[in-house]
Amino acid sequence: MSEQIKKIVIVGGGTAGWMAASTLSHMLSGMDCDIKLIESEQIGTVGVGEATIPPILLFNEMLGIDENLFVKETQATFKLGIEFVNWKKIGHSYIHPFGDFGVTFDVRPFHQHWLNQRSKGYGRDLFDYSLMVQACHKKKFMRPLRDQPKSALAGINYAFQFDASLYAKFLRQYSEKRGVERIEGKIESVAQHPETGYIESVTTDDKRTFDADLFIDCSGFRGLLIEQTLKTGYEDWSKWLPCDRAVAIPCEKIAEPIPYTRATAHEAGWQWRIPLQHRTGNGHVYCSQYMDSDKATDILLENLDGKPIADPNHLRFTTGHRKKFWNKNVIALGLAAGFMEPLESTSIHLVQTGLARIMSHFPNKGFVQADIDSFNERTLYEYERVRDFLVLHYNLTERDDSEFWRYCQNIERPETLDRKIEQFAGHGRILENGNDLFGTASWLAVMYGQGITPKYYDPITDQADPQKVNAVMEQIFSAISNGADSMPRHFDFIKENCLTL
């Protein structure tokens, strides 16, 4: 008797559900596996995650998606980074760019040479050496020149800002062409094996029953299978990330979209601004302990660029994760797995990496526990590193203008984050683990952007000739500045390359 997985049921649609359906239908195309997705139009999706980070390019490439068509169909724009306004202090801003600062030379990281030169009075700011930051300021964009590796334009790194509902629709069409069956219905009951507790089937409100070997829970905050049925439990991280509410409102577009997302800190949280082709996405993430929903909504409405085009959508959440992401024959993805606020646009990425781990740990009906444990350990590690990066933004601040920010200044940091900050504050060192989502450039941008100036620099850089280093740095700056100047305007690029299909 074959032990191969023959039936998969995905519970819930939205971005997570249809990303799962498209991945599984593509990767399992030769395995004669029946894949069904059950969703109900009566149950809305959160749909606030409209910004992404660069690894999504790998996801689209894996599926064989034409990027120009994708941009057109999802009303997408390109994204080179995230601007943080009023985080360090009111009136201050910086951009966390996708991509490196400068170029490594003399076998030392670029920023170490910059720190050395800065100690001697060198005047250029670190962010002057980011092609993506310069392109953001100039509202420029183009794809990287891969065939010209010595060009500054070869280092362009980007992601997307898109309409999440249109993205789900796009992936639904992709999935259905590859055999995924969509079932319209609301799940009313779940049947478990009396001895093992494994999920055997789900039944919809119109009394149809669907059995499967493997279930993917994409049911959002409810966690219909992973929590309501299997009672997996939830790890609450609100002591580190206290924001627990959000209100979202799209508004009319009033100007050409810029190639970056903006996160503006307010009195008890922050506001996102995501420019799309047809509208602008906005939301206010806040802490209900320090602000009520009426005030949070008023602040958001007062800071919109254009006229609101929908009613406010209020959300409640607790930052954290399920104690197991894979429990028995259920794997949770998206909001069913946990919630990390969208400050660094990681929501869709965590679905993507969850799917990659499903494929690298794909089971048969035997469900080897060692594989399940490995999946959970690797997923937890990723969530913890994202948590640390988010806490960094809140904790490293000079703001003491509200009770919320005073609380954030005094957060007891996770030990892993504390060590990271101490190393950077000392010799400017950022030591990566190969599995970290955020690399050296990201940590450098945020730690420096939030106000840490290392006390020392790497002493090995003292061996280099200061005049030579200065000349090299000026050459790098010129190449970056000239490269940004030569790029087309962001929206001109979209109109010319993506909207003429």
Secondary structure by P-SEA (a helix, b strand, c coil): ccccccbbbbccccaaaaaaaaaaaaaacccbbbbbbbbbccccccccccccccaaaaaaaaacccaaaaaaaacbbbbcbbbbcccccccbbbbbcccccccccccccaaaaaaaaaaaccccccccccaaaaaaaacccccccccccccccccccccccccaaaaaaaaaaaaaaabbbbbbccccccccccccccccccccccbbbbbbcbbbbccccccccccccccbbbbbccccccccbbbbbbbccccccccbbbbbbccccbbbbbbcccbbbbbbbbbcccccaaaaaaaaaacccccccccbbbbbbbcccccccccccbbbcccccccccccccaaaaaaaaaaaaaaaacccccccaaaaaaaaaaaaaaaaaaaaaaaaaaaaccccccaaaaaaaaccccaaaaaaaaaaaccbbbbbcccccccaaaaaaaaaaabbbbcccccccccccaaaaaaaaaaaaaaaaaaaaacccaaaaaaaccccc
